[in-house]
Amino acid sequence: MQYDAVLFDFDGVVVENPSPRRMYDALTRTYEKLGCSDPAAETVQEVLSGDFESIADRCRRLEVDTDTFCSQAAREMIRTQLADVERGLRSMYDDVTAVRSLELPLGVVSDNHPTVVSRLLDRFGLRSLFEAVYGCPLTPDGLDRRKPDPTNIERAMGSLEAESALYVGDRPVDVRAARNAGIDSALVTRAGDEMETETAESPDASPTYRLASLTQLPMVL
């Protein structure tokens, strides 16, 4: 199929995923600064998955304002991710170099905070490659736009004036987001990467293409 643009997920596709342990540490500092006891283990998953109802419910039980919690958590998680990059604990994938050879308009659509995405693109010298960059702030509106919601994919396509696009991700939720946006998807499963427990073979999460590396991407375009 002829595509007008290629869109990429960020974590797990362009850069290595953030450490769950480090994200838990960031939330622990959030709790400490709000005068609360250490967070439950599932709190990290609630925040990372964008489960706002669970976050709000947890805040009610802690007697903490939800907006205050989300603002503090965002600050700590942004600070942690940027520090990990500077310390060499997290880097971009080597095969991202293949993206430089693509001649189509490119964009990033991520569930990570837009500040993190923009700063890491700058840090790795990738910002000029992507004409459209969309992330999800830790706010009710931002969390509503997390995948599989297609809103940010559709916004990126609009910014690139693309009628057709390929979305490249590393998780079944990326495939579903592409399907919800009415576009094709490519699922990257690098050797050694851990696929989330949710199967990629479910009817709504079967990708158009399967890639072992981004170096294979030019072959499907």
Buried (B, 14 or more C-beta within 10 A) or exposed (E): EEBBBBBBBBBBBBBBBBBEEBBBBBBBBBBBEBEBEEBEEEBBBBBBBBBBEBBBEBBEEBEBEBEEBBBBBBBBBBEBBBEBBEEEBBEBBEBBEBBEEBEBBBBBBBBBBBBBBBBBBEBBEBBEBBBBBBBBBBBBEBBEBBBBBBBBBBBBBEBBEBEEBBBBBBBBBBBBBBBBBEBBBBBBBBEEEEEEEEEBEEEEBBBBBBBEBBBBBEEBB
